[in-house]
Amino acid sequence: MTFPLSRTLSTVTASYAGYCFVDPRHLGRMVTTDPVKRADLDVLAHTFGARDFAVSSVVVFGRSPKTITAAMLLRIAFDVADGLILAAETDSDEARTRVLGLAFGWAALNTLALVIDRRRARKGRPITV
Protein backbone atom coordinates (compact mmCIF):
# COMPACT_ATOMS: atom_id res chain seq x y z
CA MET A 1 0.00 0.00 0.00
CA THR A 2 1.35 3.43 -0.90
CA PHE A 3 0.98 6.53 1.27
CA PRO A 4 0.50 4.49 4.46
CA LEU A 5 0.99 7.38 6.89
CA SER A 6 -1.56 9.52 5.07
CA ARG A 7 -4.00 6.63 4.93
CA THR A 8 -3.55 5.89 8.63
CA LEU A 9 -4.20 9.51 9.66
CA SER A 10 -7.19 9.61 7.34
CA THR A 11 -8.59 6.51 9.03
CA VAL A 12 -8.26 8.29 12.37
CA THR A 13 -9.93 11.38 10.88
CA ALA A 14 -12.79 9.22 9.58
CA SER A 15 -13.25 7.92 13.14
CA TYR A 16 -13.45 11.51 14.35
CA ALA A 17 -16.07 12.15 11.65
CA GLY A 18 -18.22 9.44 13.21
CA TYR A 19 -17.74 10.99 16.63
CA CYS A 20 -19.04 14.30 15.23
CA PHE A 21 -22.39 12.59 14.64
CA VAL A 22 -22.46 10.69 17.94
CA ASP A 23 -21.57 13.71 20.09
CA PRO A 24 -21.83 16.93 18.07
CA ARG A 25 -21.83 19.01 21.26
CA HIS A 26 -18.14 18.17 21.79
CA LEU A 27 -17.25 21.07 19.53
CA GLY A 28 -19.31 23.56 21.50
CA ARG A 29 -17.89 22.32 24.80
CA MET A 30 -14.38 22.93 23.51
CA VAL A 31 -15.11 26.41 22.16
CA THR A 32 -17.44 28.15 24.60
CA THR A 33 -19.28 28.08 27.90
CA ASP A 34 -22.36 29.79 26.39
CA PRO A 35 -25.11 27.11 26.06
CA VAL A 36 -26.76 28.86 23.09
CA LYS A 37 -23.47 29.05 21.18
CA ARG A 38 -22.78 25.42 22.04
CA ALA A 39 -26.06 24.34 20.46
CA ASP A 40 -25.35 26.47 17.38
CA LEU A 41 -22.04 24.66 16.89
CA ASP A 42 -23.79 21.25 16.62
CA VAL A 43 -24.59 21.95 12.97
CA LEU A 44 -20.96 22.81 12.34
CA ALA A 45 -19.88 19.54 13.97
CA HIS A 46 -22.19 17.61 11.64
CA THR A 47 -20.74 19.51 8.69
CA PHE A 48 -17.20 18.71 9.83
CA GLY A 49 -18.17 15.06 10.19
CA ALA A 50 -19.58 14.78 6.68
CA ARG A 51 -16.67 16.65 5.14
CA ASP A 52 -13.99 14.77 7.07
CA PHE A 53 -15.52 11.41 6.21
CA ALA A 54 -15.67 12.27 2.50
CA VAL A 55 -12.07 13.52 2.32
CA SER A 56 -10.78 10.63 4.42
CA SER A 57 -12.53 8.13 2.15
CA VAL A 58 -10.76 9.57 -0.88
CA VAL A 59 -7.39 9.14 0.83
CA VAL A 60 -8.07 5.67 2.23
CA PHE A 61 -9.56 4.24 -0.98
CA GLY A 62 -7.76 6.37 -3.55
CA ARG A 63 -5.40 4.63 -5.96
CA SER A 64 -3.61 7.53 -7.58
CA PRO A 65 -0.85 9.41 -5.73
CA LYS A 66 -2.24 12.63 -7.25
CA THR A 67 -5.70 11.92 -5.87
CA ILE A 68 -4.35 11.11 -2.42
CA THR A 69 -2.11 14.18 -2.43
CA ALA A 70 -4.97 16.46 -3.46
CA ALA A 71 -7.25 15.08 -0.74
CA MET A 72 -4.52 15.41 1.90
CA LEU A 73 -3.86 19.02 0.86
CA LEU A 74 -7.59 19.71 1.25
CA ARG A 75 -7.53 18.04 4.69
CA ILE A 76 -4.62 20.25 5.78
CA ALA A 77 -6.26 23.42 4.47
CA PHE A 78 -9.55 22.51 6.16
CA ASP A 79 -7.80 21.94 9.49
CA VAL A 80 -6.11 25.34 9.34
CA ALA A 81 -9.37 27.04 8.34
CA ASP A 82 -11.28 25.21 11.09
CA GLY A 83 -8.78 26.42 13.67
CA LEU A 84 -9.02 30.03 12.55
CA ILE A 85 -12.82 30.01 12.34
CA LEU A 86 -13.34 28.28 15.69
CA ALA A 87 -10.69 30.39 17.45
CA ALA A 88 -12.73 33.48 16.59
CA GLU A 89 -15.72 31.94 18.40
CA THR A 90 -13.94 31.06 21.65
CA ASP A 91 -14.75 32.92 24.84
CA SER A 92 -11.41 32.47 26.63
CA ASP A 93 -7.70 32.44 25.93
CA GLU A 94 -7.54 28.86 27.21
CA ALA A 95 -10.20 27.69 24.75
CA ARG A 96 -8.54 29.61 21.90
CA THR A 97 -5.18 27.99 22.66
CA ARG A 98 -6.80 24.54 22.82
CA VAL A 99 -8.65 25.01 19.52
CA LEU A 100 -5.64 26.38 17.66
CA GLY A 101 -3.29 23.77 19.12
CA LEU A 102 -5.55 20.90 18.13
CA ALA A 103 -6.38 22.15 14.63
CA PHE A 104 -2.89 23.34 13.73
CA GLY A 105 -1.31 20.30 15.35
CA TRP A 106 -3.45 17.94 13.28
CA ALA A 107 -2.68 19.97 10.14
CA ALA A 108 1.05 19.73 10.91
CA LEU A 109 0.87 15.99 11.53
CA ASN A 110 -0.99 15.45 8.24
CA THR A 111 1.56 17.64 6.45
CA LEU A 112 4.42 15.60 7.86
CA ALA A 113 2.74 12.32 6.87
CA LEU A 114 2.15 13.57 3.33
CA VAL A 115 5.72 14.85 2.92
CA ILE A 116 7.18 11.54 4.14
CA ASP A 117 4.82 9.46 1.99
CA ARG A 118 5.55 11.51 -1.14
CA ARG A 119 9.30 11.47 -0.56
CA ARG A 120 9.31 7.69 -0.16
CA ALA A 121 7.09 7.22 -3.20
CA ARG A 122 9.40 9.41 -5.31
CA LYS A 123 12.41 7.37 -4.28
CA GLY A 124 10.55 4.21 -5.20
CA ARG A 125 10.51 3.07 -1.59
CA PRO A 126 6.91 3.33 -0.44
CA ILE A 127 6.33 1.84 2.97
CA THR A 128 4.02 -1.11 2.74
CA VAL A 129 1.60 -2.12 5.40
Contacts in CASP RR format, 6 or more apart in sequence:
PFRMAT RR
TARGET T0000
AUTHOR 0000-0000-0000
METHOD contacts of the structure
MODEL  1
MTFPLSRTLSTVTASYAGYCFVDPRHLGRMVTTDPVKRADLDVLAHTFGA
RDFAVSSVVVFGRSPKTITAAMLLRIAFDVADGLILAAETDSDEARTRVL
GLAFGWAALNTLALVIDRRRARKGRPITV
1 7 0 8 1.000
1 126 0 8 1.000
1 128 0 8 1.000
1 129 0 8 1.000
2 65 0 8 1.000
2 68 0 8 1.000
2 117 0 8 1.000
2 121 0 8 1.000
2 126 0 8 1.000
3 59 0 8 1.000
3 65 0 8 1.000
3 68 0 8 1.000
3 114 0 8 1.000
3 117 0 8 1.000
3 118 0 8 1.000
3 121 0 8 1.000
3 126 0 8 1.000
4 117 0 8 1.000
4 126 0 8 1.000
4 127 0 8 1.000
4 128 0 8 1.000
4 129 0 8 1.000
5 112 0 8 1.000
5 113 0 8 1.000
5 114 0 8 1.000
5 116 0 8 1.000
5 117 0 8 1.000
5 127 0 8 1.000
6 59 0 8 1.000
6 68 0 8 1.000
6 72 0 8 1.000
6 110 0 8 1.000
6 113 0 8 1.000
6 114 0 8 1.000
6 117 0 8 1.000
7 59 0 8 1.000
7 60 0 8 1.000
7 68 0 8 1.000
7 129 0 8 1.000
8 113 0 8 1.000
8 129 0 8 1.000
9 109 0 8 1.000
9 110 0 8 1.000
9 113 0 8 1.000
10 55 0 8 1.000
10 56 0 8 1.000
10 59 0 8 1.000
10 60 0 8 1.000
10 71 0 8 1.000
10 72 0 8 1.000
10 75 0 8 1.000
11 56 0 8 1.000
11 60 0 8 1.000
13 52 0 8 1.000
13 55 0 8 1.000
13 56 0 8 1.000
13 75 0 8 1.000
13 106 0 8 1.000
14 52 0 8 1.000
14 53 0 8 1.000
14 56 0 8 1.000
14 57 0 8 1.000
14 60 0 8 1.000
16 49 0 8 1.000
16 52 0 8 1.000
17 48 0 8 1.000
17 49 0 8 1.000
17 50 0 8 1.000
17 51 0 8 1.000
17 52 0 8 1.000
17 53 0 8 1.000
17 56 0 8 1.000
18 49 0 8 1.000
18 53 0 8 1.000
19 26 0 8 1.000
20 26 0 8 1.000
20 27 0 8 1.000
20 45 0 8 1.000
20 46 0 8 1.000
20 48 0 8 1.000
20 49 0 8 1.000
20 52 0 8 1.000
21 46 0 8 1.000
21 49 0 8 1.000
24 41 0 8 1.000
24 42 0 8 1.000
24 43 0 8 1.000
24 45 0 8 1.000
24 46 0 8 1.000
25 38 0 8 1.000
25 39 0 8 1.000
25 41 0 8 1.000
25 42 0 8 1.000
25 45 0 8 1.000
26 45 0 8 1.000
27 41 0 8 1.000
27 42 0 8 1.000
27 44 0 8 1.000
27 45 0 8 1.000
27 48 0 8 1.000
27 86 0 8 1.000
28 37 0 8 1.000
28 38 0 8 1.000
28 41 0 8 1.000
28 42 0 8 1.000
28 45 0 8 1.000
29 38 0 8 1.000
30 86 0 8 1.000
30 95 0 8 1.000
30 98 0 8 1.000
30 99 0 8 1.000
30 102 0 8 1.000
31 37 0 8 1.000
31 38 0 8 1.000
31 41 0 8 1.000
31 86 0 8 1.000
31 89 0 8 1.000
31 90 0 8 1.000
31 91 0 8 1.000
31 95 0 8 1.000
31 99 0 8 1.000
32 38 0 8 1.000
32 41 0 8 1.000
32 89 0 8 1.000
32 90 0 8 1.000
32 91 0 8 1.000
32 95 0 8 1.000
33 91 0 8 1.000
33 92 0 8 1.000
34 91 0 8 1.000
37 89 0 8 1.000
37 91 0 8 1.000
41 89 0 8 1.000
48 82 0 8 1.000
51 78 0 8 1.000
52 75 0 8 1.000
52 78 0 8 1.000
55 71 0 8 1.000
55 74 0 8 1.000
55 75 0 8 1.000
55 78 0 8 1.000
56 75 0 8 1.000
58 67 0 8 1.000
58 68 0 8 1.000
58 71 0 8 1.000
59 68 0 8 1.000
59 71 0 8 1.000
59 72 0 8 1.000
59 75 0 8 1.000
62 68 0 8 1.000
62 71 0 8 1.000
65 118 0 8 1.000
65 121 0 8 1.000
68 117 0 8 1.000
69 114 0 8 1.000
69 118 0 8 1.000
72 110 0 8 1.000
72 113 0 8 1.000
72 114 0 8 1.000
73 114 0 8 1.000
75 110 0 8 1.000
76 107 0 8 1.000
76 110 0 8 1.000
76 111 0 8 1.000
76 114 0 8 1.000
79 103 0 8 1.000
79 104 0 8 1.000
79 105 0 8 1.000
79 106 0 8 1.000
79 107 0 8 1.000
79 110 0 8 1.000
80 103 0 8 1.000
80 104 0 8 1.000
80 107 0 8 1.000
82 103 0 8 1.000
83 99 0 8 1.000
83 100 0 8 1.000
83 102 0 8 1.000
83 103 0 8 1.000
83 104 0 8 1.000
84 103 0 8 1.000
86 99 0 8 1.000
86 103 0 8 1.000
87 96 0 8 1.000
87 99 0 8 1.000
87 100 0 8 1.000
87 103 0 8 1.000
90 96 0 8 1.000
90 99 0 8 1.000
117 126 0 8 1.000
117 127 0 8 1.000
120 126 0 8 1.000
120 127 0 8 1.000
END
